[in-house]
Amino acid sequence: MSGEHEPSLNGRTERFLPEAATLLREIERSREVLADLDAAASACADRIAALRDESRRVDRNLGLLGERRNALMEAIGEARRRACDARAEAQASSALKAAILSDLRELQAERERVVAKLASIKDGLKRIESEKTGIMPVGKRQSELLGKAHSLIKEAHNRMELSIILNK
């Protein structure tokens, strides 16, 4: 019996041999494709790991750049505030200068009026003194009064000039 089965098994086996050889070749090609896919998957995994590392580095750098940007924004804000303060101080200084110049012009005008009045008073005193000596000798009392008035006028004149000099 086993002899009978052999030719029929052999016939069956021979019939499957070309198909088996084709399947073996496909299995070998599939193994090669799987090996290539494993290599590609490994390369992809390495690339993914490298990209994750790069992503973490970029995230750190972005964080540092964000901190630096915030610091720069604060510095810019501070510079703007100082510029506004300087502008306000310059305007205040300009207004103060204008007020001081106006006051100075008023003081100079007042000085001119006082000097003119003092000159007028001085002329009047000289005229009175000349009349006093020419018309009638009045006496020591009037002479002393005129001398005191002259001294007071001279002292007021000197004080006014000193005040104007000190106000400049």
Residue frames as a rotation matrix with the C-alpha (Angstrom) as fourth column:
MET 1
0.544 0.839 0.000 0.00
0.839 -0.544 0.000 0.00
0.000 0.000 -1.000 0.00
SER 2
0.405 -0.433 -0.805 2.63
0.160 -0.834 0.529 2.44
-0.900 -0.343 -0.269 0.77
GLY 3
-0.677 -0.651 0.344 3.98
0.417 0.047 0.908 1.80
-0.607 0.758 0.240 -2.71
GLU 4
-0.125 0.720 0.683 0.71
0.977 -0.031 0.210 2.68
0.172 0.693 -0.700 -4.21
HIS 5
0.770 0.459 -0.443 0.45
0.572 -0.805 0.160 5.85
-0.283 -0.377 -0.882 -2.40
GLU 6
-0.084 -0.903 -0.421 3.92
0.414 -0.416 0.810 6.93
-0.906 -0.106 0.409 -3.26
PRO 7
-0.702 -0.197 0.684 3.31
0.712 -0.222 0.667 7.45
0.021 0.955 0.296 -6.95
SER 8
0.291 0.863 0.413 0.18
0.774 -0.466 0.428 9.33
0.562 0.195 -0.804 -6.24
LEU 9
0.707 -0.137 -0.694 1.88
0.482 -0.625 0.614 11.37
-0.518 -0.769 -0.375 -3.48
ASN 10
-0.407 -0.913 0.029 4.80
0.572 -0.230 0.787 11.97
-0.712 0.337 0.616 -5.75
GLY 11
-0.402 0.355 0.844 2.46
0.833 -0.240 0.498 13.13
0.379 0.904 -0.199 -8.46
ARG 12
0.723 0.686 -0.086 0.70
0.642 -0.620 0.452 15.42
0.256 -0.382 -0.888 -6.07
THR 13
0.397 -0.662 -0.636 3.97
0.474 -0.445 0.759 16.71
-0.786 -0.603 0.137 -4.70
GLU 14
-0.602 -0.653 0.459 5.30
0.721 -0.197 0.665 17.37
-0.344 0.731 0.589 -8.16
ARG 15
0.061 0.721 0.690 2.20
0.829 -0.422 0.368 19.22
0.557 0.549 -0.623 -9.01
PHE 16
0.917 0.319 -0.241 2.68
0.399 -0.685 0.610 21.56
0.030 -0.655 -0.755 -5.94
LEU 17
0.099 -0.975 -0.200 6.43
0.894 -0.001 0.448 22.00
-0.436 -0.223 0.872 -6.38
PRO 18
-0.465 -0.297 0.834 6.26
0.692 -0.710 0.132 24.93
0.553 0.638 0.535 -8.84
GLU 19
0.490 0.713 0.501 3.65
0.156 -0.637 0.755 26.59
0.857 -0.292 -0.424 -6.65
ALA 20
0.818 -0.259 -0.514 5.71
0.555 0.119 0.823 25.88
-0.152 -0.959 0.241 -3.52
ALA 21
-0.247 -0.955 0.164 8.81
0.964 -0.226 0.137 27.31
-0.094 0.192 0.977 -5.20
THR 22
-0.204 0.270 0.941 6.83
0.384 -0.862 0.330 30.44
0.901 0.428 0.072 -6.15
LEU 23
0.834 0.551 0.020 5.54
0.160 -0.277 0.947 30.71
0.528 -0.787 -0.319 -2.59
LEU 24
0.450 -0.762 -0.466 9.07
0.839 0.182 0.513 30.27
-0.306 -0.622 0.721 -1.22
ARG 25
-0.490 -0.617 0.615 10.33
0.798 -0.602 0.032 33.03
0.350 0.507 0.788 -3.52
GLU 26
0.185 0.649 0.738 7.44
0.129 -0.761 0.636 35.27
0.974 -0.023 -0.225 -2.38
ILE 27
0.892 0.070 -0.447 8.21
0.441 0.093 0.893 34.44
0.104 -0.993 0.052 1.25
GLU 28
-0.054 -0.988 -0.148 11.85
0.975 -0.084 0.207 35.37
-0.217 -0.133 0.967 0.65
ARG 29
-0.469 -0.054 0.882 10.85
0.485 -0.850 0.206 38.62
0.738 0.524 0.425 -1.07
SER 30
0.613 0.755 0.231 8.43
0.144 -0.394 0.908 39.32
0.777 -0.523 -0.350 1.76
ARG 31
0.606 -0.484 -0.632 11.22
0.773 0.168 0.612 38.72
-0.190 -0.859 0.476 4.28
GLU 32
-0.488 -0.813 0.318 13.43
0.866 -0.497 0.060 41.14
0.109 0.305 0.946 2.34
VAL 33
-0.113 0.546 0.830 10.61
0.205 -0.805 0.557 43.71
0.972 0.233 -0.021 2.21
LEU 34
0.855 0.426 -0.296 10.03
0.337 -0.021 0.941 43.18
0.395 -0.904 -0.162 5.96
ALA 35
0.120 -0.894 -0.431 13.75
0.961 -0.004 0.276 43.62
-0.249 -0.448 0.859 6.61
ASP 36
-0.622 -0.304 0.722 13.68
0.576 -0.802 0.158 46.84
0.531 0.513 0.674 4.53
LEU 37
0.315 0.830 0.460 10.54
0.109 -0.513 0.851 47.94
0.943 -0.218 -0.252 6.39
ASP 38
0.721 -0.149 -0.677 12.22
0.693 0.185 0.697 47.15
0.021 -0.971 0.236 9.73
ALA 39
-0.390 -0.920 -0.021 15.24
0.916 -0.391 0.088 49.20
-0.089 0.015 0.996 8.67
ALA 40
-0.451 0.307 0.838 12.97
0.280 -0.843 0.459 52.04
0.848 0.442 0.294 7.51
ALA 41
0.677 0.729 -0.097 10.96
0.276 -0.129 0.953 51.82
0.682 -0.672 -0.289 10.74
SER 42
0.352 -0.646 -0.677 14.18
0.913 0.079 0.399 51.92
-0.204 -0.759 0.618 12.74
ALA 43
-0.682 -0.592 0.429 15.40
0.692 -0.713 0.115 54.92
0.238 0.375 0.896 10.73
CYS 44
-0.013 0.776 0.631 12.00
0.151 -0.622 0.768 56.59
0.988 0.106 -0.109 11.26
ALA 45
0.770 0.263 -0.582 12.17
0.576 0.108 0.810 55.87
0.276 -0.959 -0.068 14.99
ASP 46
-0.188 -0.913 -0.363 15.68
0.952 -0.261 0.162 57.40
-0.242 -0.315 0.918 15.09
ARG 47
-0.672 -0.018 0.740 14.45
0.423 -0.829 0.364 60.40
0.608 0.558 0.565 13.10
ILE 48
0.435 0.891 0.131 11.43
0.272 -0.269 0.924 60.77
0.859 -0.366 -0.359 15.41
ALA 49
0.532 -0.322 -0.783 13.72
0.838 0.068 0.541 60.67
-0.121 -0.944 0.307 18.45
ALA 50
-0.597 -0.796 0.102 16.01
0.800 -0.580 0.153 63.27
-0.062 0.173 0.983 16.85
LEU 51
-0.377 0.544 0.749 12.99
0.251 -0.719 0.648 65.45
0.891 0.433 0.134 15.99
ARG 52
0.693 0.598 -0.403 11.72
0.524 -0.034 0.851 65.17
0.495 -0.801 -0.337 19.57
ASP 53
0.046 -0.774 -0.632 15.12
0.932 -0.194 0.305 66.28
-0.358 -0.603 0.713 20.85
GLU 54
-0.783 -0.313 0.537 15.12
0.547 -0.756 0.358 69.13
0.295 0.575 0.764 18.34
SER 55
0.114 0.922 0.371 11.57
0.337 -0.387 0.858 70.04
0.935 0.027 -0.355 19.35
ARG 56
0.645 0.059 -0.762 12.57
0.764 -0.034 0.644 70.17
0.012 -0.998 -0.067 23.05
ARG 57
-0.424 -0.877 -0.226 15.60
0.840 -0.474 0.264 72.33
-0.339 -0.078 0.938 22.15
VAL 58
-0.620 0.277 0.735 13.42
0.384 -0.709 0.591 74.64
0.685 0.648 0.333 20.05
ASP 59
0.509 0.849 -0.142 10.86
0.506 -0.162 0.847 74.87
0.696 -0.503 -0.512 22.89
ARG 60
0.287 -0.500 -0.817 13.65
0.887 -0.183 0.423 75.80
-0.361 -0.846 0.391 25.33
ASN 61
-0.752 -0.620 0.226 14.97
0.655 -0.662 0.364 78.40
-0.076 0.422 0.904 22.90
LEU 62
-0.202 0.773 0.602 11.48
0.395 -0.498 0.772 79.78
0.896 0.394 -0.205 22.37
GLY 63
0.666 0.417 -0.618 11.07
0.710 -0.102 0.697 80.09
0.227 -0.903 -0.364 26.12
LEU 64
-0.147 -0.817 -0.558 14.39
0.829 -0.409 0.380 81.90
-0.539 -0.407 0.738 26.40
LEU 65
-0.790 -0.105 0.605 13.51
0.512 -0.656 0.555 84.15
0.338 0.747 0.572 23.47
GLY 66
0.264 0.950 0.166 10.14
0.542 -0.288 0.789 84.89
0.798 -0.118 -0.591 25.07
GLU 67
0.529 -0.148 -0.835 11.87
0.800 -0.242 0.549 85.88
-0.284 -0.959 -0.010 28.31
ARG 68
-0.580 -0.811 -0.074 14.34
0.709 -0.547 0.445 88.02
-0.402 0.206 0.892 26.39
ARG 69
-0.462 0.508 0.727 11.50
0.523 -0.507 0.686 89.63
0.717 0.697 -0.032 24.41
ASN 70
0.611 0.727 -0.314 9.68
0.667 -0.259 0.699 90.43
0.426 -0.636 -0.643 27.66
ALA 71
0.147 -0.648 -0.747 12.84
0.789 -0.379 0.484 91.96
-0.596 -0.661 0.456 29.12
LEU 72
-0.805 -0.451 0.387 13.34
0.593 -0.578 0.560 94.03
-0.029 0.680 0.732 25.96
MET 73
-0.030 0.881 0.472 9.72
0.583 -0.368 0.724 95.14
0.812 0.297 -0.502 25.99
GLU 74
0.661 0.212 -0.720 10.13
0.745 -0.306 0.593 96.28
-0.095 -0.928 -0.360 29.60
ALA 75
-0.334 -0.870 -0.363 13.31
0.712 -0.485 0.508 98.14
-0.618 -0.088 0.781 28.66
ILE 76
-0.686 0.164 0.709 11.53
0.558 -0.507 0.657 99.81
0.467 0.846 0.256 25.72
GLY 77
0.421 0.907 -0.024 8.63
0.659 -0.288 0.695 100.77
0.623 -0.309 -0.718 27.99
GLU 78
0.409 -0.361 -0.838 11.05
0.760 -0.373 0.532 102.24
-0.504 -0.855 0.122 30.54
ALA 79
-0.701 -0.699 0.146 12.86
0.646 -0.534 0.546 104.16
-0.304 0.477 0.825 27.80
ARG 80
-0.301 0.681 0.668 9.53
0.574 -0.430 0.697 105.53
0.762 0.593 -0.261 26.54
ARG 81
0.668 0.550 -0.501 8.56
0.718 -0.301 0.627 106.58
0.194 -0.779 -0.596 30.07
ARG 82
-0.030 -0.766 -0.642 11.91
0.720 -0.461 0.518 108.33
-0.693 -0.447 0.566 30.53
ALA 83
-0.772 -0.214 0.599 11.51
0.613 -0.504 0.609 110.06
0.171 0.837 0.520 27.15
CYS 84
0.201 0.923 0.329 8.03
0.604 -0.381 0.700 111.27
0.771 0.058 -0.634 28.15
ASP 85
0.618 -0.041 -0.785 9.39
0.736 -0.321 0.596 112.46
-0.276 -0.946 -0.168 31.51
ALA 86
-0.471 -0.869 -0.152 12.26
0.705 -0.474 0.527 114.26
-0.530 0.141 0.836 29.77
ARG 87
-0.528 0.367 0.766 9.82
0.599 -0.479 0.642 115.87
0.602 0.798 0.033 27.32
ALA 88
0.592 0.793 -0.144 7.59
0.632 -0.346 0.694 117.00
0.500 -0.501 -0.706 30.21
GLU 89
0.314 -0.567 -0.761 10.62
0.739 -0.357 0.571 118.37
-0.596 -0.742 0.307 32.09
ALA 90
-0.716 -0.585 0.382 11.78
0.688 -0.497 0.528 120.21
-0.119 0.641 0.759 28.97
GLN 91
-0.091 0.771 0.630 8.33
0.563 -0.482 0.671 121.77
0.822 0.416 -0.390 28.54
ALA 92
0.753 0.345 -0.560 8.21
0.654 -0.302 0.694 122.72
0.070 -0.889 -0.453 32.23
SER 93
-0.127 -0.894 -0.431 11.72
0.773 -0.361 0.522 124.19
-0.622 -0.266 0.736 31.97
SER 94
-0.663 -0.064 0.745 10.73
0.655 -0.532 0.537 126.15
0.362 0.845 0.395 28.89
ALA 95
0.390 0.886 0.252 7.65
0.535 -0.441 0.721 127.52
0.750 -0.146 -0.645 30.64
LEU 96
0.616 -0.239 -0.750 9.71
0.709 -0.247 0.661 128.39
-0.343 -0.939 0.017 33.73
LYS 97
-0.510 -0.854 0.103 12.33
0.790 -0.418 0.448 130.11
-0.340 0.309 0.888 31.55
ALA 98
-0.343 0.467 0.815 9.61
0.568 -0.588 0.576 132.14
0.748 0.661 -0.064 29.83
ALA 99
0.733 0.641 -0.226 8.14
0.542 -0.351 0.764 133.14
0.411 -0.682 -0.605 33.22
ILE 100
0.265 -0.722 -0.639 11.57
0.768 -0.242 0.593 134.11
-0.582 -0.648 0.490 34.57
LEU 101
-0.679 -0.510 0.528 12.35
0.733 -0.521 0.438 136.17
0.052 0.685 0.727 31.44
SER 102
0.127 0.817 0.563 8.99
0.518 -0.539 0.664 137.91
0.846 0.208 -0.492 31.78
ASP 103
0.797 0.120 -0.592 9.71
0.601 -0.260 0.756 138.65
-0.063 -0.958 -0.279 35.44
LEU 104
-0.204 -0.957 -0.205 13.16
0.839 -0.279 0.468 139.93
-0.505 -0.076 0.860 34.50
ARG 105
-0.529 0.071 0.846 11.70
0.631 -0.633 0.448 142.29
0.567 0.771 0.290 31.88
GLU 106
0.587 0.800 0.122 9.19
0.452 -0.449 0.771 143.54
0.671 -0.397 -0.625 34.46
LEU 107
0.559 -0.460 -0.690 11.98
0.714 -0.157 0.683 144.08
-0.422 -0.874 0.241 37.00
GLN 108
-0.538 -0.793 0.285 14.07
0.825 -0.427 0.369 145.94
-0.171 0.434 0.884 34.44
ALA 109
-0.150 0.579 0.802 11.11
0.490 -0.661 0.569 148.16
0.859 0.478 -0.184 33.56
GLU 110
0.825 0.449 -0.344 10.47
0.491 -0.266 0.829 148.79
0.281 -0.853 -0.440 37.27
ARG 111
0.085 -0.891 -0.446 14.14
0.865 -0.156 0.477 149.59
-0.495 -0.427 0.757 37.77
GLU 112
-0.607 -0.296 0.738 14.03
0.707 -0.626 0.331 152.10
0.364 0.722 0.589 34.93
ARG 113
0.362 0.817 0.448 10.96
0.371 -0.567 0.735 153.75
0.855 -0.100 -0.509 36.49
VAL 114
0.792 -0.108 -0.601 12.62
0.593 -0.100 0.799 153.88
-0.146 -0.989 -0.016 39.92
VAL 115
-0.288 -0.957 -0.009 15.87
0.899 -0.274 0.342 155.24
-0.329 0.090 0.940 38.46
ALA 116
-0.365 0.235 0.901 13.89
0.548 -0.727 0.412 157.91
0.752 0.645 0.136 36.61
LYS 117
0.736 0.676 0.032 12.04
0.333 -0.402 0.853 158.85
0.590 -0.617 -0.520 39.82
LEU 118
0.477 -0.644 -0.598 15.30
0.774 -0.013 0.633 158.92
-0.415 -0.765 0.492 41.77
ALA 119
-0.544 -0.675 0.499 16.85
0.832 -0.509 0.220 161.17
0.106 0.535 0.838 39.13
SER 120
0.065 0.670 0.739 13.80
0.364 -0.706 0.608 163.44
0.929 0.229 -0.290 39.35
ILE 121
0.886 0.236 -0.399 14.02
0.439 -0.147 0.887 163.53
0.151 -0.961 -0.233 43.14
LYS 122
0.028 -0.965 -0.261 17.76
0.923 -0.075 0.378 164.20
-0.385 -0.251 0.888 42.95
ASP 123
-0.507 -0.158 0.847 17.16
0.638 -0.729 0.246 167.09
0.579 0.666 0.470 40.56
GLY 124
0.524 0.785 0.329 14.48
0.258 -0.515 0.817 168.43
0.812 -0.343 -0.473 42.90
LEU 125
0.718 -0.319 -0.618 16.82
0.660 0.034 0.750 168.20
-0.219 -0.947 0.235 45.87
LYS 126
-0.399 -0.897 0.188 19.57
0.910 -0.362 0.204 170.00
-0.115 0.253 0.961 43.97
ARG 127
-0.226 0.404 0.886 17.12
0.413 -0.784 0.463 172.72
0.882 0.470 0.010 42.99
ILE 128
0.829 0.541 -0.140 15.93
0.320 -0.253 0.913 173.03
0.458 -0.802 -0.383 46.59
GLU 129
0.355 -0.776 -0.521 19.50
0.850 0.036 0.525 173.16
-0.389 -0.629 0.673 47.83
SER 130
-0.582 -0.574 0.576 20.44
0.774 -0.608 0.175 175.79
0.250 0.548 0.798 45.27
GLU 131
0.183 0.727 0.662 17.35
0.247 -0.686 0.684 177.82
0.952 0.038 -0.305 46.18
LYS 132
0.812 0.107 -0.573 18.19
0.572 0.051 0.819 177.38
0.117 -0.993 -0.020 49.83
THR 133
-0.066 -0.933 -0.353 21.68
0.892 -0.214 0.399 178.69
-0.448 -0.288 0.847 49.46
GLY 134
-0.669 -0.204 0.714 20.71
0.629 -0.667 0.399 181.39
0.395 0.717 0.575 46.94
ILE 135
0.093 0.819 0.566 17.53
0.201 -0.572 0.795 182.80
0.975 0.040 -0.218 48.46
MET 136
0.467 0.089 0.880 17.82
-0.749 -0.490 0.446 182.39
0.471 -0.867 -0.162 52.15
PRO 137
-0.639 -0.686 -0.348 20.07
-0.305 0.641 -0.704 180.60
0.706 -0.344 -0.619 54.47
VAL 138
0.393 0.914 -0.097 17.74
-0.328 0.238 0.914 178.36
0.859 -0.328 0.393 56.43
GLY 139
0.295 -0.297 0.908 19.92
-0.955 -0.051 0.293 176.86
-0.040 -0.953 -0.299 58.97
LYS 140
-0.675 -0.731 0.102 21.51
-0.736 0.676 -0.029 173.74
-0.048 -0.094 -0.994 60.11
ARG 141
-0.276 0.645 0.713 18.28
-0.263 0.662 -0.701 171.77
-0.924 -0.381 -0.014 60.61
GLN 142
0.744 0.592 -0.309 17.15
-0.426 0.065 -0.902 172.01
-0.514 0.803 0.301 56.97
SER 143
0.120 -0.799 -0.590 20.64
-0.959 0.060 -0.276 171.23
0.256 0.599 -0.759 55.76
GLU 144
-0.722 -0.347 0.599 20.73
-0.559 0.803 -0.208 168.09
-0.409 -0.485 -0.774 57.90
LEU 145
0.174 0.881 0.440 17.30
-0.195 0.469 -0.862 167.03
-0.965 0.064 0.253 56.61
LEU 146
0.728 0.048 -0.684 18.39
-0.678 -0.100 -0.728 167.50
-0.104 0.994 -0.041 53.03
GLY 147
-0.340 -0.926 -0.167 21.58
-0.921 0.363 -0.140 165.53
0.190 0.106 -0.976 53.69
LYS 148
-0.550 0.214 0.807 19.58
-0.325 0.835 -0.443 162.70
-0.769 -0.506 -0.390 55.28
ALA 149
0.580 0.814 -0.032 17.11
-0.302 0.178 -0.937 162.69
-0.757 0.553 0.349 52.38
HIS 150
0.402 -0.523 -0.752 20.01
-0.895 -0.053 -0.442 162.61
0.191 0.851 -0.489 49.94
SER 151
-0.662 -0.683 0.309 21.62
-0.742 0.656 -0.138 159.71
-0.108 -0.320 -0.941 51.86
LEU 152
-0.180 0.696 0.695 18.33
-0.214 0.662 -0.718 157.81
-0.960 -0.278 0.030 51.98
ILE 153
0.762 0.447 -0.470 17.78
-0.514 -0.025 -0.857 158.26
-0.395 0.894 0.211 48.26
LYS 154
-0.007 -0.864 -0.504 21.34
-0.954 0.157 -0.256 157.17
0.300 0.479 -0.825 47.51
GLU 155
-0.712 -0.226 0.665 20.92
-0.531 0.793 -0.299 154.12
-0.459 -0.566 -0.684 49.78
ALA 156
0.282 0.891 0.356 17.59
-0.219 0.421 -0.880 153.20
-0.934 0.170 0.313 48.11
HIS 157
0.638 -0.123 -0.760 19.22
-0.770 -0.118 -0.627 153.57
-0.012 0.985 -0.170 44.70
ASN 158
-0.441 -0.893 -0.093 22.10
-0.879 0.451 -0.157 151.28
0.182 0.012 -0.983 45.72
ARG 159
-0.492 0.333 0.804 19.73
-0.334 0.781 -0.528 148.69
-0.804 -0.528 -0.273 47.20
MET 160
0.621 0.767 -0.162 17.64
-0.406 0.138 -0.903 148.66
-0.670 0.627 0.397 44.02
GLU 161
0.317 -0.589 -0.743 20.72
-0.896 0.071 -0.439 148.09
0.312 0.805 -0.505 41.86
LEU 162
-0.719 -0.579 0.384 21.89
-0.686 0.681 -0.257 145.30
-0.113 -0.448 -0.887 44.19
SER 163
-0.083 0.787 0.611 18.43
-0.302 0.565 -0.768 143.69
-0.950 -0.249 0.191 44.09
ILE 164
0.757 0.343 -0.557 18.37
-0.604 0.040 -0.796 143.77
-0.250 0.939 0.237 40.30
ILE 165
-0.139 -0.892 -0.431 21.87
-0.917 0.280 -0.283 142.27
0.373 0.356 -0.857 40.12
LEU 166
-0.742 -0.128 0.658 20.91
-0.500 0.759 -0.416 139.49
-0.446 -0.638 -0.627 42.53
ASN 167
0.249 0.926 0.284 17.70
-0.333 0.357 -0.873 138.71
-0.909 0.123 0.397 40.61
LYS 168
0.365 -0.194 -0.911 19.60
-0.923 0.048 -0.381 138.18
0.118 0.980 -0.161 37.36
